[in-house]
Structures are given as C-alpha cells and as structure tokens.
Amino acid sequence: MWQYHPPLRDIQFVTEELLNLPAQWAQMPSFAEVDADTARQVIEEAGKFASEVIAPLNAVGDLQGCTLKDGQVTTPNGFREAYQAFVQAGWPALACDPEVGGQGLPQSVNAVLHEMLNSANHAWNMYPGLLHGAYESLLAHATPELRAQYLPKVVSGEWLSTMCLTEAHAGSDLGLLKTRAEPQADGSFRLSGTKIFISGGEHDLTDNIVHMVLARIADAPAGTKGLSLFLVPKVMPDGTRNTLRCDGLEKKMGIKGSATCVMNFEGATGWLVGEANRGLAGMFVMMNAARLHVGLQGVGHAESAYQNALAYAQERVQMRAPVREATRQNAEADSIVLHPAVRHNLLRQRALLEGGRVLAYETAHLLDLAERHPDESVRHVAHDEVSLLTPICKAFLTDNAFASAQAAQQVYGGHGYIHDHGIEQCVRDSRISRIYEGTNEIQAIDLLVRKVVADGGVKLGGLITRLQQELPATELAERVHPWLANWQQATQQLLQQCKGDPELPYRVADDYLRLAGLVLLAQGWVRAEAVAAHASSPFHTAKRETARYYLDYLLPEAGLCLARIRAGQNPLPQLHPPPP
Amino acid sequence: MWQYHPPLRDIQFVTEELLNLPAQWAQMPSFAEVDADTARQVIEEAGKFASEVIAPLNAVGDLQGCTLKDGQVTTPNGFREAYQAFVQAGWPALACDPEVGGQGLPQSVNAVLHEMLNSANHAWNMYPGLLHGAYESLLAHATPELRAQYLPKVVSGEWLSTMCLTEAHAGSDLGLLKTRAEPQADGSFRLSGTKIFISGGEHDLTDNIVHMVLARIADAPAGTKGLSLFLVPKVMPDGTRNTLRCDGLEKKMGIKGSATCVMNFEGATGWLVGEANRGLAGMFVMMNAARLHVGLQGVGHAESAYQNALAYAQERVQMRAPVREATRQNAEADSIVLHPAVRHNLLRQRALLEGGRVLAYETAHLLDLAERHPDESVRHVAHDEVSLLTPICKAFLTDNAFASAQAAQQVYGGHGYIHDHGIEQCVRDSRISRIYEGTNEIQAIDLLVRKVVADGGVKLGGLITRLQQELPATELAERVHPWLANWQQATQQLLQQCKGDPELPYRVADDYLRLAGLVLLAQGWVRAEAVAAHASSPFHTAKRETARYYLDYLLPEAGLCLARIRAGQNPLPQLHPPPP
C-alpha cells in the first residue's frame, strides 16, 4: 500500500554533491552556523516527521475530509495532533528570522522540509504551507504594533494564517474584487464581503486564525490599484470573536483534508498592512513565496508517485518480459519493472522528478542569496534569477508532477483506479497545484510578458549566460549548449516580433515556459552527470543513466516547443460556439 | 453548470459530408434500407435520449455511487428507470442482426449512439456498454441451445451481461488466472474462483445477469492456451439463484455510478461457449468490440469536456485580452475565450476531438465493411484495417480524451477543481478508459508487435497506401504526405532492426502508436478541410481553421515521436530501487 520514504540520498546528492550548499552558506554571515551536518540532521528529522507523523494521515484525510457544523470546521482525525507536534518541534519557524523568534535556517533547507511534507500529505500541509507567506508580508509591511502582536505567534505557528484573495467573480483577475473596507475612527477598518476558495479559512488546528485580506477602501481607484491588504483576526485581541465566519466548504476533487472555505466578512475588524491601495504589492510578496512552495508540491507529489509506482512495479508479476535472463526462461511471468513500457514510464518520472528537485532547490538557494548574501551585486543578480525561475518552478514542476502522478497510476493498471493503493489520490491531489496561486498559464505570462519582454530580455540573457558558464566540459554538455542558444535566439526573435504584434507573447507564453523548463532541467542533468561521473555506486550509475535518458527522450520536446513558438507567429483563430 | 448538447452538426458533417456513409451503406445489401434520413433520425433520437434522460443522472450518479447490502447492489437514483426506457426504446438491439431480433443498423450508427451515451454519462453507459461484446461472443461461438435461450434477451437488453476476466493476480496477464471449471455429467460445468473489477457484476437494472467467464477446466494446459469461456447466469433457467455472488464494491476514482464488483463463483453452474481451451479467442471477439467502444468513450468525454469548457470560457469574464475590439477599449475585463492561452486550450481540444471522431466513425464503418460488404476482398482489406485501427482508437483517443478533460478543467481555474461544475468528474471518469480493456501500453504492443511486426508490415503498408490515395490535392495535403512516408519508413526500419533486437518493438511501441494516431488524424483533417473548402458557413470556416491548427500545433508532435523511436534503438536502463 501507499508509503512515503524520505529520499534522503537524493536530497543529499542535490544539496551537497551537486549544489554544494554548505560551502555557499559559509559565505553568508546569516548562515555561518549552518554546516552540512546541521542541515543533514534537520533534514533527517524532517523526513521522520513527514513519514512517521504526517504520511499515515494522508489516506484517512482523503476519506474523511473536513466537516462544517455551526460555523466550526472539524479536520480529519489526527490532523490537529500532528499540527501540535509540528509546532512543538519548532518546524514553522525553521526559516524565519531569529530576530522575530525564527531559527534562521536557509530557504533551501526549508524547501526540503516542505517537499517532504507535501510528499507525505499535501492536504495537511495546506495549513502550515501558508504561514511563510503571512510571515513575509507582516515582516515587510506591517506596523511595529501589528508585528509585535501577531508576528511571534505566526512564526511559532501557534496561530495559522490565510490569504483571502479570491471572490466568486474575481479569481485570476483580482482587480475585479469587491470586498469593502470602511475606515474607523480608531484607525482600524471594517471589512465586508465574501471570499471563496480560502484554504484553512476555518479549522480546529489553532485557537486563532490570522486572515490576510485584500479589500477596497471606499473611494479607492478601480482595478488592482485600489486594493489594500488587511490583517483580520478570527479572534480579537480582547478574546471576542470577530464578525467573520465560514459559510461553506467546497466539495473538491482532492486535498480533501484541507478545508477550502467560503468566508463571509460582516463588518469584521481589520488593520491595514502596508500602504492603502498598495495591497497587491504586499500580497505579491506572499504569492512569490507561495509559488515556489507550490513548485515544491510538484516535487513532493512526483517523489511519492515515483517511489510508490517503482515499488509496485518491482512487486507485481505479469507477463513475460521480451528479454529475460537465462535463469528465468521457464518462469511463468516477470516483475513488470522489467517490461520496457514500464521502464520508460518510471525513467521519465525519475528524470523529471530528480531534475525538478535540482531546479527547485537551486531557486530556493537563490532566494537565500537574494536575501542574505553580503555582496549587493550577488543579491541583485540572485533576485533577478528568482523572478525568472519562480514562475517556471511553479508551472513546469506542477505540470510534470501531475503528468507523473497519472503515469504512476498507469503502472498500477486497474489497481491504480481504486482507492486502496493511494495513487489515484495522488493524481487528484496533485491536480490543484497547476491551478492555484495563479494558473500555470498565468505563470507563463508572468515569465514571458512581465519578466522577459518587460526588460528587453536583459535578465534572461544574464541567466542563460550563467547556465552556459556552469556547463561542464562533457559529451552530454555538448548536446545542451545548442539548446541554451536556441532559447536565447527564440527570445531575441520574440522581442523583435512582439513590437508590432502585442498579442504574440501571449500566444506563445505556455510553450516558451515549457521550453525554458526543459532546457533548465537538461542543464541540471548535465551537471549532475558530471558530478556522478566520479563515483561508481549504483546510485551514481543510475544518475548517469537518468541524465542520458533525459537528454535522449525528454529534451527533444524542446524542439516541439520551438516549432509551436514559430507557429505562434501566425494569428490564432477565435472560438465560435458551434451552431445549435 | 455541466450540460450535454448532442453535437448533431459535427456528427452529420463526419457521417455524411466527409465519410459519405449513406452512399456506402447503399452498396451493402444488409443496409439497403438505411438511408441518410433514417440514420439522421435515429441519431437525433439517440441524442435526445442521451441529453434528456441520461445526462441529468451524471452528477447524481457520481455523488451517490452504488451500494452493496446483503449481496444486492443498488445503483444511483434514476439509473434503473433510465435503463428500462433504454430497453423499451429498442436501443440495445440497434446494431444486432435482425435474424436474432436486432434492428440491423450499421456499427457506424451504433458508434454515434455510444459516443453520445458516453458523453452524457459514462458510468451509466458501463451497464449497456458490454452488451455488444456478449452478443458477438454468443452469436459466434455458443451452441444453438444456449443461443436460443440467451441471445434474444441479450439483444433486447432485458438481461445485461458481464465480462469476467480479471483476477487479483491476473490483470493484463490472463494466462495466470486460476478460476476452475469442473465438468458435470449433464454437460454443464461448476465454476469456482474470485473475479475482481467486474463492471456490472451485480446491480438492480435487470432481473438476470449473463456472466461471460474465463476459467480453466481441470487438467487444461497452463497459460492462455488452457482458458475456456463459459456462460454463467445469475438466475438459472428454472428461476433459482446460481451459486455466485458479489462480495464487494470497489471504491474508485470515478465512474462511481458503475458497480465494479468482486464476484465469487462458488461451484456456480455454467455452460461452455465455443471450444474448450479456446476461450481466449472467444473473449477476443468481445474485447475487440469493447476496445472500439472504449475509443468512443474517449470521443464522448472529449466532446462533453470541450463543449462545457467552451461555454464556460464564453461566459466567464476575467482580465483584459491583449488585443481588444475598439468598442471594448474601456471595458473592465473580457470573456476569457478571447485570451490566447484559453483559445489554444480549446482549439487543441477541438482539433483532437473532431479529428478523433473521424477516426472512430471510420473504424466503425470499416467494421461494417468487414462484416457486411458483399465483396470478399473488400471485407478482407477492411478486416485488416480494423485490426490495425482498433488499438489506435482505444489508446490514442482515450489518451487524448484525458488530456482534453484536464485541459478543460484548467479553463475553469479554481472552479474546475470543485464538484459543482462537473468538469472534475469528467477528468476522473475519463481516466479509466486509458486503463481498462487492456492498458494503452498493451494496445501499443498489440499494434506494433502483434499486428505490424507479425506480418512484416504488409497490412500496415496497405493502410498507408490507402491513406495516401485518399489525400486530396490541396496545400495542406502536401504537408501530410511526408508524414505518411515517415511513418512507413520508420516501420520498415523497425522491421529490419528488430530482427537482431527482439526487445526493440516493445521499447518503441508507445511512441509508434502515438505517431500513427497523430498522422491518422492529420490525414482526416486534410480531407475535412478539403470538404469544408466548398462552403463558407461559420461551421465550415471553423473546420478549415481547426484543420490548419492541427497541422501547425499538434502534428509536430509526430516529430517528437520519431525522435523517441530513434532513441529507442539504444538499450533502455533497468530500474534499481534507490538505496535506503
């Protein structure tokens, strides 16, 4: 049945052998005390927590879901106790600033923690998964009074938080949202409106919930420039209940243990976070952290899908493999892991998973560099790269995770379609990551329109140059150099063409992001192969084989992306409804 | 909310304008009385039944599912009444032989009926969907006594039937199955064993259920050559209950209104159908019919996904489109159907859906030619083509349907993840079609190993020649000729190479099938474009635009398949478990 084993060996390969993170931390005063042993120990403990405490609640959470009665939400059995253990062990504060009670560990270590929690139980991890966003937003924008009152409990995880953005008519387009905020004489505001799809809007894990709410102050400009961000607690500082409540839970395809709430604010008291009408900027701080987090959900799902499918394929015996060892010539049937179609399926999963892990951890490390490196120019370059890589992590890694989950399901045959094996839950759960925190199509527009076209390709050129310089002098690298050049060339061409055709970048954005993701993973795999070339263990041999598999079978899709980008120069038909 | 409108206009385009089926029927005495008007009337009635009677039960079937109590299965509210109406209207007998009570309509018309039923309610259609398989098998192999006793009630639909193949340890590999059949003095057999994943193994739609069971007679050879096919009724001819029962219902990802049963046969009485130890041949008759039927499920799901996503995209207003009409320059936001990413999404769906419909209906028509054409050489060629096209229909159309369903879900954003809109059910329901009736990977092996390699590519060469000859003299056709040549050339190369490398066809089978499907749809689209070139209606304009879209954006994937087939010449790594 479904199980989760923390992939400690591969995590160590990526963090230590490939990315050499401990040496990088040593160059940053903030992380001077984090060495390889510390990080490894934290990661091992995180793996234990994920596999022993959280993973056993994954199936039960899916079966039970959440229930709403008289405005109170009950989470599945065990969720509350697991969350309390999580808080007691200090996990929420892992990457928070020591000045506000955090442990000050690097984001790259926090990324490992959240990958593992997501592997183990995506629904459960929806609750603490938003903590970091609220933390960043309060730290950067809240008044000293609000910070003093709320930040310590957010950092410790004693209070959980939400992001209240979406309304029924305003999902991708926050400019359309209508929730109102009326200023009060005491400097507070009264918020009124209905928010939907609020993860953890109500639950029984913590006594208070800190809602971060986007709303419009009376007479604010229309659109996104009239949005302000508010902190609206479930329980007021004096212990009374604020006038907000959960009026419904969504019946969802997956992550059923996560309470997705309809939240009604009925003159609820809140306080402005940051400047009036600058709420979107405050929210974007949260959303960027959240988007990398969603990319890590992709890695997490891809990991649990792969390891379960591999175990099943080794155990399940069906049909004779077309080529068999001499000793098995008379066996009735073989383990299906010997059948070429199953090997392709699993190798594709592995290549996307392990390659995706490199990209995600490297982006988390760039976040550390952007925030903590003593050299301003390093911080600046890292910041630029994070802005490019975040939408790629979010979209590419979650697209791949869903593809891998349903590929893993295919390995199980009919057994994959029933609940018992857990893999169909993985398919359902992983599906949401492609939608929320900005659909993957919106990530693609963010990358191409807002990041690449907006600065004439300057930041992207810098990234590609760095990627070229990092390529080792190997045979495999020779196959990736042309793809980095193709990416750069396609970008230059688009920059020229879109001057006379403003719709063009929108027509090709999805294929552009996929091209970028495929080439990035290729670059990572070539580096991994070079590192693995120095060792002959089965682990390193598999690394080299998988690198080659990626280049042979997965990288060629980049050519398809280029062909589609070229086709995108032509107008795209409008859709007409079929005649009745 | 989720709705189904029968796509009568496109069905008419494919059956009449493109495939010219009425003229083809006129050449077959069996269908001499079926003219365009008759077929159109039947199809319209079928559409009414699907949309008015079956579609309204789709969501409720998903919510309620089936329940088992004391061996009795209760289907969701309305399923039984709908089935009775289905029988009363004579739908089960549509394509059955008039000599045994059928209406003798072509398979191509029956295909339309089942596409529509599957669009409307896949779970409900699981019950009558297996009728045709049992019908074919009894007609071809049963003794006159058995035929007389069972065939009329199977044809009328008064009794539903099952295919009892799978056992827990024997799914794809039927050779491993263990259910035993003990011969009795009266010529009957006593069957004992446990079958799983039996669709409609028990239900409340009909008073009797005719189980077609694969089992092993004592002392039969091991493997598939020791399997025999039996008819085992739920209720004996004397009205007593046979000793078989449903001991469990699977909790599944989707098609929850379909009862998927664990069936225990405890010395149940059955009668041999066909020769002893030749059961697999009898079962394959059923399975081939079933495989085309599953391909039609793909078309059905793709249709309902597309039409619902299109309607939602037209209605939903979010963000400004990058290019807007002058009159809308001040509008707050646009219908999302104007956004390029959504147009790509929907055009891709439409291109795969309408192209897939051509392939499915043409295959159904070839089945008619193979069975009913007066000229033996026509029957022979058609039979060969059906054998090649059936696995392609099954795998390619269901892969595309699942891809389309989850693409449609993406159009809905967050609203696509919740139950209310019905699209997440479509994703869950459509997923099974890639697994059952032989996984899509097994279809690929069937195509390349058992059909193409087995006869040295002779049948395939014939098919490709026919496809080339049918291409019109148009600009688009010039773009497809090279792909037919590429397909043929890749085949010849594989035939050469696999002589010294018996694993090779297994390594490339999935990409080979996908290549075949992509080129087949391209050929169909080029013909459709040529037909549509003669008319200027919005419908025909959209056809031409979609044909071009297919060639620009979807056909290039064939190049990726070729690249992977080339890569497949190299050995494929074996999977090792990661070190602990």
Interface residues (C-beta under 8 A of the other chain):
Chain A: H5 P7 R9 D10 T166 H169 A170 G171 S172 D173 G175 L176 I196 F197 A222 G223 E250 K251 K252 M253 G254 T260 Q307 L310 A311 A313 Q314 V317 Q318 M319 P322 V323 E332 A333 V337 L338 H339 P340 A341 V342 R343 H344 N345 L346 L347 F402 Q406 Q409 Q410 G413 G414 H415 G416 Y417 I418 H419 D420 E424 V427 R428 R431 I432 R434 I435 Y436 T439 N440 E441 A444 I445 P502 E503 Y506 R507 A509 D510 S537 P538 F539 A542 E545 T546 Y549 D552 Y553 P556 E557 G559 L560 A563 R564 A567 N570 L572 P573 Q574 L575 H576 P577 P578 P579 P580
Chain B: H5 P7 R9 D10 T166 H169 A170 G171 S172 D173 G175 L176 I196 F197 A222 G223 E250 K251 K252 M253 G254 T260 Q307 L310 A311 A313 Q314 V317 Q318 M319 P322 V323 E332 A333 V337 L338 H339 P340 A341 V342 R343 H344 N345 L346 L347 F402 Q406 Q409 Q410 G413 G414 H415 G416 Y417 I418 H419 D420 E424 V427 R428 R431 I432 R434 I435 Y436 T439 N440 E441 A444 I445 P502 E503 Y506 R507 A509 D510 S537 P538 F539 A542 E545 T546 Y549 D552 Y553 P556 E557 G559 L560 A563 R564 A567 N570 L572 P573 Q574 L575 H576 P577 P578 P579 P580
